[in-house]
């Protein structure tokens, strides 16, 4: 029972965090950092090129889906 309650609590926190991010401006970034980008079929090649060009750097891609 405790394990199930813990799983439910994690999911509730995740949903609340996602809602807060959506409604309170999850697009703000620190000064000096490039703005967040919405990945579409029109700009995917730009992402691929930039990702492949940075072979000597740490690269992280975070994909979030609203569904």
URCORHU-V16959 format. One record per pair of residues at least 24 apart in sequence whose ideal C-beta (glycine too) atoms are under 6 Angstrom apart, sorted by the first residue. I is the first residue (numbers start at 1). J is the second residue. Records with the same first field share a line. If there is no record, write none. Layout:
I = J, J
//
This chain:
none
//
